[in-house]
Amino acid sequence: MTVSVTSTEAHEGQATSGFWALTLGSIGVVFGDIGTSPLYAFREAVTHAAAGEPVSRAIVLGVLSLILWSLFIVVTAKYVLLLLRADNHGEGGTLSLMALGQRAMGRRSWALLALGVVGASMFIGDSMITPAISVLSAVEGLKLVAPALDHYVVPLTIFILVLLFSVQSSGTARVASAFGPVMLVWFATLTILGLIHISDDPSVLQAINPYYAIQFVLSHGVIGLVTLGLVFLAVTGGEALYADLGHFGRKPIQTGWFYLVMPALLINYFGQGALVLANPAAIVSPFYRLAPDILLLPLVVLATAATVIASQAVITGAYSLVRQAVQLGLLPRFEVRYTSETHAGQIYLPRVNRLLLLGVILLVLLFRTSSGLASAYGIAVSTTMVVDGIMGFVVIWKLWNWRAATAAAVIVPLVVVDMAFFTANLLKLLEGAWVPLLFGVAMAVMIWTWRRGAAILIAKTRRIEVPLIDLIKSLEKRPPHIVKGTAVFLTSDPNFVPTALLHNLKHNKVLHEHNVILTIETAQTPRVDPADRVKMDTISEKFATVRLRFGFMESPNVPKALVIARKLGWQFDIMATSFFVSRRSLKPSAQSGMPQWQDHLFIAMSRSANDATDYFQIPTGRVVEVGTQVTI
């Protein structure tokens, strides 16, 4: 994400100025997705409910009532009031919730891991659709300004998206400072436009009664269920409130939602409803029809800026999620570039950026209109929301120590609502909902393959590895030639001899006077206190083990961590220290335990992984790579 603060700042917001700065930042980043939903949500729901017939009063009031109560139940009750309290050391999001649930269970739960993988995979699918539908829906306002510009909507949308993705490498710090003020103007505009038009038909306020929502769903059958899936467009982005918890804190997000964002959204939706009740023909573009013709072009520009901001938030959220997945061992190492010296959360992943851009452009070219994309939107978010609800039950029950019945009484109704939206979105499967499902399934297959292949690789390696203690005893009896300096050997298990050490002894016939077996671990917490970063143990005169621990939201920086090790008593000169890293060349094997296609996929993923030297930020001039060939 584009703003990062310490957990203390995020949670307490003790300084008034700091609190309001975080609140403004949350308005700019957290609410971008849900804040641009008025561009298309009401229009799509009412249009599909009418099914080609004239728009009736019952449809308008029914859809408005569904939108209002969806915002109350899904966003306000579930996320703002409940799940924002389920923070993992100040962090939120699907993978944080998974880690929190694992800790609450006191063991690794494959069910929770599967839920986390599904939720994370669907978020990636959502990260492709949100920029496409948001920017496309904003640019479509040009057709009202000048109908002749219709043919330029898709090319202009692609141009804006390419520009957006191309600036990611330079960082978002400068742009982020303008996010809050621009979105503040956006929500103020939503409020003013809605207030002006509610007077077109004040009876629209009757939609506050949930009777209209219930009556609409019960009386419209399958069309009512399909419409429910489109009503869900009004709450997409609700999961971002929880995902961005660590960047802004619970109180600023709640304040921004209750005092600005939710009132602005509801007022604008009701303004659109009153306009359509007074003039049913306005349903073609109810949002832009709220503005007088003279202000139409400035509104299109403002809407485009708001959708770009919404897209930026989702893109950087995808970067953050992929980095978490890498740290948790769910994906191979991706290259991570840091675009800010002061904010660790501002990162850029080139490969993820290219894949997202490719997916977004394909979506725009495939669907060409926001109405077409609306059918593809929703299934990914509704899946993530169901996953969050189920894992939330585990946390409430096990970690908060609620009685199972009490936890179920609170969370089950919310999950039932999520399941209703999920079912409604499944009805759009052939109309476009298959797109995010395809992305999600592809991501899940990659994660499953990486986890399975890594487990098989570790098991095969273990069979030929030598216990470290046995090697030390053997070297003490028959010492090789000793050379000056320190050798650091990276390994995943300090109990066994690193492959690089064995090859160094075998081919070079030498041993350094100081040898460190270095293990890098990822904790189940977002961040690790610097005091707990390093653990050192001396095994013998020439051997020691060092364990470095990083949180799954942190980027492992070995040199910085070794500075802590020096303070703890490990005396070494970095210029006289060599880092030995094993580079494996994988070959497929008929007896690997995986299908052949999965063998090849795992090998391809391994080859695409970022170099360990770069990933752990080790000085390249001090690294010695030792190649080995392994069949899998």
C-alpha positions in Angstrom: 0.0 0.0 0.0 1.0 3.6 -0.3 1.0 4.6 3.3 2.7 2.8 6.2 2.8 3.5 9.9 3.9 1.7 13.0 1.3 -0.4 14.8 1.3 2.0 17.7 0.5 5.0 15.5 -2.1 3.0 13.6 -3.9 1.7 16.6 -3.8 4.5 19.1 -3.6 7.6 16.9 -2.7 9.5 20.1 -1.8 12.8 18.4 -4.8 14.5 17.0 -3.0 15.7 13.9 -1.6 12.2 13.3 -5.1 10.7 13.7 -6.7 13.0 11.2 -3.8 12.5 8.8 -4.4 8.7 9.0 -8.1 9.3 8.5 -7.5 11.4 5.4 -5.1 8.7 4.1 -7.6 6.0 4.6 -10.2 8.0 2.7 -7.7 8.2 -0.2 -6.6 4.6 -0.3 -9.0 2.3 1.6 -12.3 3.5 0.2 -11.3 4.0 -3.4 -12.9 0.8 -4.7 -16.2 1.0 -2.8 -16.3 4.8 -3.3 -16.4 4.5 -7.1 -19.2 1.9 -7.1 -22.0 4.5 -7.6 -20.7 4.9 -11.2 -22.2 1.6 -12.2 -23.8 -0.4 -9.3 -27.2 1.1 -9.2 -27.5 1.3 -13.0 -26.6 -2.4 -13.5 -28.8 -3.7 -10.8 -31.9 -1.8 -11.9 -31.3 -2.5 -15.6 -31.1 -6.2 -15.1 -34.1 -6.2 -12.7 -36.2 -4.5 -15.3 -35.2 -7.1 -17.9 -36.0 -4.9 -20.8 -39.3 -3.7 -19.4 -39.9 -0.1 -18.1 -38.3 0.7 -14.8 -41.0 0.4 -12.0 -41.2 2.0 -8.6 -41.0 -1.4 -6.9 -37.7 -2.1 -8.7 -36.0 1.2 -7.8 -37.1 1.0 -4.1 -36.2 -2.7 -3.9 -32.7 -2.2 -5.4 -32.0 0.8 -3.1 -33.2 -1.1 -0.1 -30.9 -4.0 -1.0 -27.9 -1.6 -1.5 -28.5 0.1 1.8 -28.9 -3.0 3.9 -26.0 -4.7 2.1 -23.8 -1.7 3.1 -25.1 -2.0 6.7 -24.7 -5.8 7.1 -21.7 -6.7 4.9 -19.5 -3.7 5.3 -20.5 -2.0 8.5 -21.4 -4.9 10.7 -19.0 -7.6 9.5 -15.9 -5.6 8.5 -16.0 -2.2 10.2 -17.4 -3.3 13.6 -16.3 -6.9 13.8 -13.3 -8.0 11.7 -11.3 -4.8 12.1 -10.9 -6.0 15.7 -9.3 -9.2 14.5 -5.8 -7.8 13.9 -2.7 -9.8 13.7 -0.2 -7.6 15.5 -1.9 -4.6 13.9 -2.2 -6.2 10.4 -5.3 -7.3 8.5 -6.2 -9.1 5.3 -7.0 -12.7 4.3 -3.5 -14.0 4.8 -3.1 -12.2 8.2 -6.4 -13.7 9.3 -5.2 -17.1 8.2 -2.0 -16.7 10.2 -4.1 -15.5 13.2 -6.3 -18.6 12.9 -3.3 -20.9 12.7 -2.0 -19.4 15.9 -5.4 -19.6 17.6 -5.6 -23.3 16.7 -2.1 -23.9 18.1 -1.1 -25.9 15.0 -1.0 -25.8 11.3 -4.4 -26.4 9.9 -4.7 -27.5 6.3 -8.3 -26.3 6.2 -7.3 -22.8 7.2 -4.4 -22.9 4.8 -6.7 -23.9 1.9 -9.1 -21.1 2.9 -6.3 -18.6 2.9 -5.1 -19.7 -0.5 -8.6 -19.4 -2.0 -9.1 -16.0 -0.5 -5.7 -14.7 -1.7 -6.1 -16.2 -5.2 -9.5 -14.5 -5.6 -8.0 -11.2 -4.5 -5.5 -11.4 -7.3 -8.4 -12.0 -9.7 -10.2 -8.9 -8.2 -7.0 -6.9 -8.7 -7.3 -7.3 -12.5 -11.0 -6.5 -12.7 -11.2 -3.5 -10.4 -8.9 -1.2 -12.6 -10.6 -2.3 -15.8 -14.2 -1.7 -14.7 -13.5 1.4 -12.6 -11.6 3.3 -15.3 -13.8 2.1 -18.1 -17.0 3.2 -16.2 -15.5 6.7 -15.6 -14.3 7.2 -19.2 -17.7 6.1 -20.5 -19.0 9.5 -19.3 -17.5 11.0 -22.4 -20.3 9.5 -24.4 -22.7 11.9 -22.7 -20.4 14.8 -23.3 -20.1 14.0 -27.0 -21.7 10.9 -28.4 -19.1 10.9 -31.3 -16.4 10.0 -28.7 -17.9 6.6 -28.2 -15.2 4.9 -30.3 -12.5 6.5 -28.2 -13.6 5.1 -24.9 -11.8 1.7 -25.1 -8.5 3.2 -26.5 -8.5 6.0 -23.9 -9.2 3.5 -21.1 -6.2 1.3 -22.2 -4.0 4.4 -22.5 -4.9 5.5 -18.9 -4.3 1.9 -17.6 -0.9 1.6 -19.4 0.1 4.9 -18.0 -1.0 3.9 -14.5 0.9 0.6 -14.5 4.0 2.2 -16.1 4.5 4.7 -13.3 4.4 2.0 -10.6 8.2 1.5 -10.8 8.8 5.1 -9.7 6.8 4.6 -6.5 3.6 6.1 -5.3 4.7 8.4 -2.5 4.1 11.6 -4.4 0.8 10.5 -5.9 -0.3 9.2 -2.5 -0.1 12.6 -0.9 -2.9 13.7 -3.3 -5.1 10.6 -2.9 -6.8 11.8 0.3 -7.7 15.4 -0.9 -8.9 14.1 -4.3 -11.1 11.4 -2.7 -12.4 14.0 -0.2 -13.6 16.1 -3.1 -15.0 13.0 -4.7 -17.1 12.0 -1.7 -18.2 15.6 -1.2 -19.3 15.7 -4.8 -21.3 12.4 -4.4 -23.0 13.9 -1.4 -23.9 17.2 -3.1 -25.2 15.5 -6.3 -27.3 13.1 -4.3 -28.8 15.8 -2.0 -29.8 17.9 -5.0 -31.8 15.2 -6.6 -33.4 13.4 -3.6 -36.0 16.2 -3.8 -36.9 14.9 -7.3 -39.0 12.3 -5.4 -38.6 12.4 -1.6 -40.6 9.2 -1.4 -37.4 7.4 -2.4 -36.5 7.4 1.3 -39.1 4.7 1.9 -36.4 2.3 0.7 -34.8 2.5 4.2 -37.5 0.0 5.2 -36.0 -3.5 4.7 -39.5 -4.7 3.6 -38.8 -3.4 0.1 -35.5 -5.5 -0.2 -37.2 -8.7 1.1 -40.3 -8.2 -1.1 -38.2 -7.6 -4.2 -36.1 -10.8 -3.8 -39.1 -12.9 -2.9 -41.3 -11.6 -5.8 -38.7 -11.6 -8.6 -37.5 -15.2 -8.5 -34.3 -15.9 -10.5 -34.2 -12.3 -11.7 -34.2 -11.2 -8.0 -31.2 -13.4 -7.4 -29.4 -12.2 -10.4 -30.1 -8.6 -9.3 -28.7 -9.5 -5.9 -25.4 -10.4 -7.6 -25.3 -6.9 -9.2 -26.3 -5.2 -6.0 -23.2 -6.7 -4.6 -21.2 -4.3 -6.8 -22.1 -1.7 -4.2 -20.1 -3.4 -1.5 -17.1 -4.6 -3.5 -14.1 -3.0 -1.8 -15.5 -3.7 1.6 -12.8 -6.3 2.2 -10.2 -3.6 1.6 -11.1 -2.0 4.9 -9.7 -5.0 6.6 -6.8 -5.6 4.3 -5.5 -2.0 4.9 -5.9 -2.2 8.7 -2.1 -2.2 9.3 -1.6 0.9 7.2 -4.1 3.2 8.9 -5.5 1.5 12.0 -9.0 0.7 13.1 -10.1 4.1 14.5 -9.2 6.2 11.4 -10.9 3.7 9.1 -14.0 3.5 11.2 -14.1 7.3 11.5 -13.7 7.8 7.7 -16.5 5.2 7.1 -19.1 6.4 9.5 -18.6 10.2 9.2 -18.0 10.5 5.4 -17.9 7.5 3.1 -21.1 5.7 4.1 -23.3 8.8 4.3 -21.9 10.0 0.9 -22.6 6.7 -0.8 -26.1 6.3 0.6 -27.1 9.9 -0.3 -25.8 9.5 -3.8 -27.6 6.2 -4.3 -30.8 7.6 -3.1 -30.3 10.7 -5.3 -29.9 8.3 -8.3 -33.0 6.5 -7.2 -35.1 9.7 -6.9 -33.9 10.8 -10.3 -34.9 7.6 -12.0 -38.3 7.6 -10.2 -38.9 11.1 -11.6 -37.4 10.3 -15.0 -37.1 6.5 -15.8 -35.1 7.2 -19.0 -32.2 8.4 -16.8 -31.4 4.8 -15.9 -29.1 4.8 -19.0 -26.5 6.7 -16.9 -28.1 7.8 -13.6 -24.8 8.9 -12.0 -23.7 11.3 -14.7 -27.3 12.5 -15.1 -27.1 13.9 -11.6 -24.8 16.6 -12.8 -25.9 19.6 -15.0 -24.6 19.5 -18.6 -22.1 22.3 -17.9 -20.4 20.3 -15.2 -20.4 16.9 -17.0 -16.9 17.1 -18.4 -15.3 18.2 -15.0 -17.3 15.3 -13.4 -15.9 12.8 -15.9 -12.3 14.1 -15.1 -12.9 13.8 -11.4 -14.5 10.3 -11.7 -11.5 9.2 -13.8 -9.1 10.5 -11.1 -11.1 8.7 -8.5 -11.1 5.4 -10.4 -7.3 5.6 -11.0 -6.9 6.1 -7.3 -9.1 3.1 -6.6 -7.1 1.1 -9.1 -3.8 2.2 -7.5 -5.0 0.9 -4.1 -5.8 -2.5 -5.5 -2.6 -2.8 -7.4 -0.4 -2.0 -4.4 -2.6 -4.3 -2.4 -1.8 -7.1 -4.8 1.9 -6.3 -4.4 1.6 -6.6 -0.6 -0.4 -9.8 -0.8 2.1 -11.5 -3.2 4.9 -10.5 -0.9 3.1 -12.0 2.1 2.5 -15.2 0.1 6.2 -15.5 -0.8 7.2 -15.0 2.8 4.7 -17.7 3.9 6.2 -20.1 1.4 3.1 -20.1 -0.9 4.9 -18.8 -4.0 8.5 -18.6 -5.3 10.6 -15.6 -4.6 9.6 -12.6 -6.7 11.8 -9.6 -7.3 10.8 -6.8 -4.8 11.9 -3.2 -5.4 11.5 -0.6 -2.7 10.3 2.8 -3.9 10.6 4.6 -0.6 13.4 4.9 1.9 11.0 5.7 4.8 7.9 3.5 4.1 8.6 -0.2 3.9 5.1 -0.8 2.5 5.8 1.0 -0.7 7.1 -1.8 -2.9 7.1 -2.6 -6.6 7.0 -6.2 -8.0 7.9 -5.9 -11.8 6.7 -9.4 -12.7 3.4 -9.0 -10.9 2.9 -5.6 -12.4 3.4 -7.0 -15.9 0.9 -9.8 -15.3 -1.7 -7.5 -13.9 -1.4 -5.0 -16.8 -1.7 -7.9 -19.3 -4.8 -9.2 -17.5 -6.4 -5.8 -17.3 -5.9 -4.9 -20.9 -7.3 -8.3 -22.0 -10.4 -7.8 -19.9 -11.0 -4.3 -21.4 -10.6 -5.7 -24.9 -12.7 -8.7 -24.2 -15.7 -7.0 -22.5 -15.3 -3.4 -23.9 -18.0 -1.9 -21.6 -18.4 -1.5 -17.9 -21.8 -3.3 -18.2 -20.1 -6.3 -19.7 -17.4 -6.3 -17.0 -20.1 -6.0 -14.3 -21.0 -9.7 -14.9 -17.4 -10.7 -14.3 -17.1 -8.6 -11.2 -18.2 -9.8 -7.7 -17.5 -13.5 -7.7 -13.9 -13.0 -6.6 -14.8 -10.5 -3.8 -17.8 -12.5 -2.6 -15.5 -15.6 -2.4 -13.0 -13.7 -0.3 -15.8 -12.4 2.0 -17.1 -15.9 2.6 -13.5 -17.1 3.4 -13.0 -14.1 5.8 -16.2 -15.0 7.6 -15.3 -18.6 8.1 -11.8 -17.8 9.3 -13.2 -15.0 11.4 -15.3 -17.6 13.3 -12.2 -19.6 14.2 -10.5 -16.5 15.5 -13.6 -15.3 17.5 -14.1 -18.8 19.0 -10.5 -19.9 19.7 -8.5 -16.6 20.1 -11.1 -14.4 21.7 -12.3 -17.4 23.8 -16.0 -16.9 23.0 -18.3 -19.8 23.4 -18.8 -21.7 20.1 -22.5 -21.1 20.1 -22.1 -17.3 20.8 -19.5 -17.0 18.0 -21.7 -18.9 15.6 -24.7 -16.7 16.5 -22.7 -13.6 15.5 -20.8 -14.9 12.5 -23.2 -17.4 10.9 -25.8 -14.8 9.8 -23.1 -12.7 8.2 -21.7 -15.8 6.4 -25.2 -16.7 5.2 -25.5 -13.2 3.7 -22.1 -13.6 2.0 -23.2 -17.0 0.7 -26.3 -15.5 -0.8 -24.2 -13.0 -2.7 -21.8 -15.7 -3.7 -24.7 -17.9 -5.1 -26.1 -14.9 -6.9 -22.8 -14.1 -8.5 -22.4 -17.8 -9.6 -25.5 -17.2 -11.8 -23.4 -14.9 -13.9 -20.8 -17.7 -14.5 -21.3 -17.9 -18.3 -21.7 -14.1 -18.7 -18.2 -13.4 -17.4 -17.9 -14.6 -13.8 -15.7 -17.3 -15.2 -12.9 -14.8 -15.7 -12.0 -14.2 -12.0 -12.6 -17.8 -11.2 -10.1 -18.8 -13.9 -7.6 -16.4 -12.5 -8.3 -17.7 -9.0 -8.0 -21.3 -10.0 -4.8 -20.7 -11.9 -3.3 -18.9 -8.8 -4.5 -21.7 -6.5 -2.9 -24.4 -8.7 0.4 -22.5 -8.7 0.3 -22.2 -4.9 -0.7 -25.9 -4.5 2.1 -27.0 -7.0 4.7 -24.8 -5.2 3.8 -26.2 -1.8 3.7 -29.8 -2.9 6.9 -29.6 -5.0 8.8 -27.9 -2.2 7.7 -30.6 0.2 8.8 -33.3 -2.2 12.1 -31.6 -2.8 12.8 -31.2 0.9 12.0 -34.9 1.5 14.4 -36.0 -1.3 17.1 -33.7 0.0 16.8 -35.0 3.5 17.5 -38.5 2.4 21.1 -37.6 1.3 21.9 -34.9 3.8 24.4 -35.4 6.6 23.6 -34.3 10.2 25.7 -31.2 11.1 27.0 -32.6 14.4 28.3 -35.7 12.6 30.2 -33.6 10.1 31.8 -31.4 12.8 33.0 -34.5 14.7 34.5 -35.9 11.5 36.3 -32.6 10.8 37.7 -32.5 14.3 39.2 -35.9 13.8 40.6 -35.2 10.3 40.7 -31.4 9.9 41.0 -30.1 6.3 43.1 -27.1 5.3 41.9 -24.0 7.3 41.7 -20.6 5.6 41.1 -17.2 7.2 37.8 -15.4 7.1 34.2 -16.2 7.8 31.9 -18.4 5.6 28.2 -18.0 5.9 26.1 -20.9 4.5 22.4 -20.4 3.9 20.2 -23.3 4.6 16.6 -24.1 5.5 17.4 -26.6 8.3 20.4 -25.9 10.6 20.4 -29.5 11.8 21.8 -30.7 8.5 24.9 -29.8 6.5 24.2 -27.2 3.8 24.8 -28.5 0.3 27.1 -25.6 -0.4 29.3 -26.6 2.6 29.6 -30.2 1.5 30.6 -29.1 -2.1 33.1 -26.6 -0.7 34.8 -29.3 1.3 34.6 -31.8 -1.5 36.0 -29.6 -4.4 38.0 -26.9 -2.6 39.3 -29.2 0.2 39.2 -26.2 2.6 37.3 -25.0 5.7 37.1 -21.4 6.9 38.3 -20.5 10.4 34.7 -19.4 11.2 31.6 -21.0 9.7 28.1 -19.8 10.3 25.0 -21.9 9.4 22.4 -19.2 8.6 18.7 -20.0 8.7 16.1 -17.4 7.7 12.6 -18.0 9.1 9.2 -16.4 8.5 7.1 -15.9 11.6 3.4 -16.2 11.7 3.2 -12.5 12.7 3.4 -9.5 10.4 6.5 -8.2 12.0 9.2 -9.3 14.4 10.6 -7.2 17.2 14.3 -6.4 16.5 15.1 -7.9 19.9 13.8 -11.2 18.6 15.4 -10.9 15.1 18.6 -12.9 15.8 19.3 -16.0 17.7 22.9 -17.3 17.9 24.3 -20.6 19.1 27.9 -21.7 19.2 28.3 -25.4 18.3 32.1 -25.7 18.3 35.2 -23.6 17.9 34.7 -23.2 14.2 30.9 -23.6 13.8 28.0 -21.5 14.9 24.3 -21.3 13.9 22.5 -18.0 13.4 18.7 -17.8 13.0 17.1 -14.7 11.5 13.4 -14.2 11.9 11.3 -11.9 9.8 7.5 -11.2 9.8 5.5 -12.1 6.7 4.9 -8.4 6.1 8.7 -7.6 6.3 11.3 -7.9 3.6 14.3 -10.0 4.7 17.4 -7.9 4.8 20.3 -10.1 5.9 23.0 -7.4 6.2 20.8 -5.2 8.4 20.0 -8.2 10.6 23.7 -9.2 10.9 24.3 -5.7 12.3 22.2 -6.9 15.3 24.2 -10.1 15.4 27.4 -8.0 15.8 25.9 -6.2 18.8 25.1 -9.6 20.3 28.8 -10.6 20.1 29.4 -12.1 16.7 32.6 -10.4 15.6 33.1 -10.4 11.8 34.3 -8.3 9.0 31.8 -8.1 6.2 34.7 -7.6 3.7 36.3 -10.9 4.9 33.0 -12.8 4.9 31.8 -15.0 2.1 28.1 -16.1 1.7 27.7 -19.5 0.1 24.4 -20.2 -1.6 23.2 -23.4 -3.3 21.7 -23.1 -6.8 19.7 -26.1 -7.6 19.1 -27.3 -11.2 15.9 -29.3 -11.2 15.1 -32.2 -13.5 11.7 -34.0 -13.8 11.5 -37.5 -12.5 9.0 -40.3 -13.3 8.8 -41.1 -9.6 8.4 -37.6 -8.3 5.0 -38.1 -6.7 3.4 -35.4 -8.9 1.9 -35.6 -12.4 4.3 -34.7 -15.1 2.5 -31.4 -15.9 2.9 -30.4 -12.3 6.6 -31.4 -12.3 7.2 -29.1 -15.3 5.1 -26.3 -13.7 7.1 -26.5 -10.4 10.4 -26.5 -12.3 9.3 -23.5 -14.4 8.3 -21.6 -11.2 11.6 -22.5 -9.6 13.6 -21.1 -12.6 11.5 -17.9 -12.5 12.2 -17.3 -8.8 14.3 -14.3 -7.9 17.9 -15.0 -7.0 18.3 -15.6 -3.3 21.2 -13.1 -3.2 18.9 -10.3 -4.4 15.9 -11.4 -2.4 17.8 -11.4 0.9 19.7 -8.3 -0.1 23.1 -9.8 0.3 26.0 -7.9 -1.3 26.6 -9.7 -4.6 30.4 -9.2 -4.4 30.5 -11.5 -1.3 28.5 -14.4 -2.7 29.7 -17.8 -3.9 27.1 -19.9 -5.7 27.4 -23.7 -5.7 25.4 -25.5 -8.4 23.7 -28.9 -7.8 21.4 -31.0 -9.9 18.3 -32.5 -8.2 15.6 -34.7 -9.8 12.0 -34.2 -8.7 
